[in-house]
Amino acid sequence: MTDFPTTDRNQVRRMPTRASYDATTIYPIIDEALICHVGFVEDGQPFVIPTIHARMDNTIVLHGAKASRLLKHAATGAPLCITCTLVDGLVLARSVFHHSMNYRSAVLFGRGRLASTTEEKWAALETITEHVMPGRWADARQPNEIEMNATSVILVDIEEATAKVRTGPPGDDEEDYALPIWAGVLPTPMIPQPPVDDPRLNEGIDVPGYVDAYWRK
Ligand SMILES: Cc1cc2nc3c(=O)[nH]c(=O)nc-3n(C[C@H](O)[C@H](O)[C@H](O)COP(=O)(O)OP(=O)(O)OC[C@H]3O[C@@H](n4cnc5c(N)ncnc54)[C@H](O)[C@@H]3O)c2cc1C
């Protein structure tokens, strides 16, 4: 895995010490994030749309209804900006000014294209399903022809990318460390809760092991 090029578009200017252009930092952020936000401009109006994504090598895959504006726009090859954000903790400083969050975020630039073959679409849908819940694709009923025809899949090759990562305690002004105010970090890991059966679940079907053991990382 190599570094992404640093350009005018993706070079971090604010807090550049928190930046990385390295796929070994960027890919795990994409993979851990459950969703992304896709930004695009249509007729001068910006839109930022949350959606499910997955990564296949250096390509982001998106899917949805054929009528989706986002997917129709992405299929034209227009420029897209995709972000993935993980909030790791709330950083509570002594001063309000220095409050922050610990995070790992990735900003990706690229252009979309419509998956053209059934094989490409099938592989993308499997990857998206496994991105959300590893083990589910083989367990669930897979898409039929009608469902496949109703679904668009967009592939976005990542041209440029940046990660920005904040870790560690708050950084207060030196004179504020003497203040009698609690300061520190409240970690906010994503911890799944016990699964809830579908009220229409047939008797005798247990929660699969991959659901019980679900962990985002
Ligand atoms: C959970 C969270 C909370 C944040 N809260 C704040 C806040 O309250 N106030 C605030 O000012 N900033 C906050 N940030 C940082 C924010 O995302 C920007 O990095 C920062 O505001 C600088 O913006 P800019 O447009 O000047 O970036 P620039 O440094 O000019 O951005 C240039 C390029 O750097 C890359 N880049 C910039 N930011 C990021 C990023 N976060 N992740 C990956 N690549 C990036 C992009 O490629 C971008 O095009 C937060 C970030 C996260 C993830």
The ligand as a MOL file (V3000), in Angstrom:
LIG
                    3D

  0  0  0     0  0            999 V3000
M  V30 BEGIN CTAB
M  V30 COUNTS 53 58 0 0 0
M  V30 BEGIN ATOM
M  V30 1 C -15.4350 14.4770 14.8180 0
M  V30 2 C -14.7490 15.7160 14.3270 0
M  V30 3 C -14.9990 16.9120 14.9330 0
M  V30 4 C -14.3780 18.0900 14.4900 0
M  V30 5 N -14.7120 19.2650 15.0650 0
M  V30 6 C -14.2190 20.4090 14.5630 0
M  V30 7 C -14.6710 21.6870 15.0540 0
M  V30 8 O -15.5400 21.7730 15.8900 0
M  V30 9 N -14.1220 22.7840 14.5180 0
M  V30 10 C -13.1850 22.7200 13.5320 0
M  V30 11 O -12.7190 23.7730 13.0740 0
M  V30 12 N -12.7450 21.5580 13.0680 0
M  V30 13 C -13.2450 20.3970 13.5480 0
M  V30 14 N -12.8360 19.1980 13.0330 0
M  V30 15 C -11.7470 19.2150 12.0370 0
M  V30 16 C -12.3290 19.4980 10.6620 0
M  V30 17 O -12.7430 18.2660 10.0740 0
M  V30 18 C -11.3310 20.1740 9.7160 0
M  V30 19 O -10.1700 19.3770 9.6010 0
M  V30 20 C -10.9160 21.5620 10.1880 0
M  V30 21 O -12.0460 22.3500 10.4960 0
M  V30 22 C -10.0990 22.2890 9.1260 0
M  V30 23 O -10.9500 22.5480 8.0310 0
M  V30 24 P -10.3770 23.2910 6.7650 0
M  V30 25 O -11.4640 23.3530 5.7480 0
M  V30 26 O -9.6600 24.5300 7.1550 0
M  V30 27 O -9.3370 22.1580 6.2910 0
M  V30 28 P -8.0820 22.2130 5.3820 0
M  V30 29 O -6.9010 21.8070 6.1960 0
M  V30 30 O -8.0000 23.4780 4.5710 0
M  V30 31 O -8.4980 21.0250 4.3950 0
M  V30 32 C -7.7580 20.7390 3.2430 0
M  V30 33 C -7.9240 19.2860 2.9010 0
M  V30 34 O -7.4970 18.5110 4.0250 0
M  V30 35 C -8.2830 17.3470 4.1390 0
M  V30 36 N -9.0110 17.3580 5.4400 0
M  V30 37 C -9.4410 18.4210 6.1380 0
M  V30 38 N -10.0740 18.0250 7.2530 0
M  V30 39 C -10.0170 16.6840 7.2590 0
M  V30 40 C -10.5050 15.7040 8.1410 0
M  V30 41 N -11.1520 16.0050 9.2950 0
M  V30 42 N -10.2880 14.4090 7.8480 0
M  V30 43 C -9.6210 14.0480 6.7200 0
M  V30 44 N -9.1450 14.9450 5.8360 0
M  V30 45 C -9.3460 16.2450 6.1090 0
M  V30 46 C -9.2510 17.3670 2.9790 0
M  V30 47 O -8.6910 16.6450 1.9040 0
M  V30 48 C -9.3400 18.8490 2.6540 0
M  V30 49 O -9.7390 19.0590 1.3380 0
M  V30 50 C -13.4430 18.0270 13.4390 0
M  V30 51 C -13.1890 16.8130 12.8330 0
M  V30 52 C -13.8460 15.6620 13.2370 0
M  V30 53 C -13.5880 14.3710 12.5260 0
M  V30 END ATOM
M  V30 BEGIN BOND
M  V30 1 1 1 2
M  V30 2 1 2 3
M  V30 3 2 2 52
M  V30 4 2 3 4
M  V30 5 1 4 5
M  V30 6 1 4 50
M  V30 7 2 5 6
M  V30 8 1 6 7
M  V30 9 1 6 13
M  V30 10 2 7 8
M  V30 11 1 7 9
M  V30 12 1 9 10
M  V30 13 2 10 11
M  V30 14 1 10 12
M  V30 15 2 12 13
M  V30 16 1 13 14
M  V30 17 1 14 15
M  V30 18 1 14 50
M  V30 19 1 15 16
M  V30 20 1 16 17
M  V30 21 1 16 18
M  V30 22 1 18 19
M  V30 23 1 18 20
M  V30 24 1 20 21
M  V30 25 1 20 22
M  V30 26 1 22 23
M  V30 27 1 23 24
M  V30 28 2 24 25
M  V30 29 1 24 26
M  V30 30 1 24 27
M  V30 31 1 27 28
M  V30 32 2 28 29
M  V30 33 1 28 30
M  V30 34 1 28 31
M  V30 35 1 31 32
M  V30 36 1 32 33
M  V30 37 1 33 34
M  V30 38 1 33 48
M  V30 39 1 34 35
M  V30 40 1 35 36
M  V30 41 1 35 46
M  V30 42 1 36 37
M  V30 43 1 36 45
M  V30 44 2 37 38
M  V30 45 1 38 39
M  V30 46 1 39 40
M  V30 47 2 39 45
M  V30 48 1 40 41
M  V30 49 2 40 42
M  V30 50 1 42 43
M  V30 51 2 43 44
M  V30 52 1 44 45
M  V30 53 1 46 47
M  V30 54 1 46 48
M  V30 55 1 48 49
M  V30 56 2 50 51
M  V30 57 1 51 52
M  V30 58 1 52 53
M  V30 END BOND
M  V30 END CTAB
M  END
